Amino acid sequence: MSEPNRVKWAHNMVIEIAIPACAQGHLRKLDMRRDLHKVADLVELCFSDTLDPEGKQYLKEMRKAAQNASMLGWASSMIDQAPMPPSGYVWEEDGQLVGNLSLIPINIKGKRGYMIANVATHPDYRGRGIARSLTLTALDHARYHKAVGIMLQVRDDNPSAIHIYITSGFKECFRRTSWYSGPSFDDHTPALGIEVGKRRSDHWLKHRDWLLRIYPPELEWNIPFDWNLFRKDIISRIYRFFTLEYPTHWSVERNEVLKGVLTWKHRSGFTDPLWLAVPEQLDDEAILSLLTKARKQIRQEQPLSLNLPAGVVVDVLRQGGFYPHQTLIWMENQF
């Protein structure tokens, strides 16, 4: 028989979580002042093979915050007063922190929701039901705070985690692959009839529709999308003037029919983002010409990044000198 474990929240609410008999530890709320550094160590241990430079910078900032106890004390007091506070839960066993789950407030279709992040279990303690207990506690936490649902991302090559989430009521919403540019790419001469140039005003309506399909509004809580960088109107031009945000747009046509639009914007950070907008009926050769022309003109040492639905233009991206970083399954549990 499993023994109940009590987790106390605000307002003196107590919930009992059934813990597998083989587990000897206990689950409790995250304490930012004493746990943050340990959480950073655990996340780094569990995901060292997949951390990119931005992920490493995230852990560096977490450790920097953990060193400032006074700041964390102030932040914790402010967080506890928030209507939808960021939170989390940890698992302790044998005197050490061996499990973690972070909860981040997000907006789901205009309503309150949560995102599960940083789910990690120490390799020596896996298979004991720790991740499942953390997940079930997170679901109860979200329900108690009157969220409409809870979302998460999981790598497609992590079947054990996927099983936990599916059997906990999560369903797949999206499957997306992030791509990075390699240091080199093959030159490509466009076929007869293919023309790559700057996006024209008459391309905007198709461009907008393709963007909405590939970057739907449901993703904006995780992949910010600023339409003012793409639209062709006077308000957006004024916005770009004052923000000094000037993206570059390339269009590709075959026999005067639009086949795709690519947008690039320089930013500080590990990569410069690209946004690729294409119709459902793909013209691979035209898209390859578009990618090649853009890479020639960008001439940046900084890597480029793309986030696209899994399986879209895979061969073309590889020919264009890109490689897949990871494929994430986006899952949701609605209440």
C-alpha positions, 0 to 999 in steps of 0.5 A: 500500500502507498502511504499518503504524503501531505503538501500544504499550500496557501490558505492552509489547504492540504492535499494528500498524494499517494507515494509508491511504496518503494519511495522513501522520500517526501514531496514539498513546495519549492523554497526559492531561498534554499532550493534554487541552486540545488534545482539548477544543479539537478536540471544541469545533471539531467539535461547536460546532453541537450542544453544549448548556450541559451539553456546554460545561460538560464542556469547561470542566471538561476545560480546568480539569483540563488547567491543573493539571499536578500533578493530571493527573500523579497521575491518570494514575499512578492510571489506569494501575494500574486494572484497566479504565483510561479511555484514548484515542487521538489522531492527530497530523499536521502538528504538531497533534492532529487526531483523537481517540477516548476510551475509558470503562470501563462495565458491560455486562450485569454484565461489563466493557465500554467506551464510545467517546466524543468521536470527532472529526477536524479538518474539514481532515483528514476523509476520510483514514481517521483516524476508522476507524483510531482505531475499529479501535485502540479495538476491539483495545484493548477485546479486549486488556483482555478486555472483552465488548464496546464501545458508542458513540452516533452522531447519526442525521444523521452518515452517514459516521460510521455507515458507519465503525461498521457496517463495523467490526462495530457493530450498532444497539441503540437509537435515542433522541431527547432533547427540551427544553422551549421557553419557552412552550406552548399551553394544553390543556383535557382532553376529557371523561373525561380526568383528570390527578392525582397517581399513586396506589398502584394505578398502580404496577404498570403504571407499573413495566412501562412504565418497564422498556419505555421505560428498559430496564436496558441503558441504565443505564450511560449514563442512570442510573435510580434505582428508589428514586425511583419505587417505592411501598414503605417502603424507597424512602420511607426512602431518599427521606427520607434523600436528600431526593429527592422527585420528583413523579408525575402520572397521567392516566386516561381513563374510569378507565383509566390512560394514562400517568405523568409524573415530574419531579425538580428538580436542579442543572444545565441541565435538570430531567429528566422520565420519561414512562411510557406503554403501547404503545397511545398515547392522544395526547390523554391524554398531551398533557393530562398534559404540559400539567398538569405544565408548569403546576404545575412553573412552572420557568424551568429547561428540562425534558428528556426522553429517549425512544425515537425516534419516540415521541409526537413530535407530542404533545411538539411540541404540548406545547412541546418540541423535539427536541435530537438523535437518537442511535443506540446501537451495540454491537460484541460480542466 
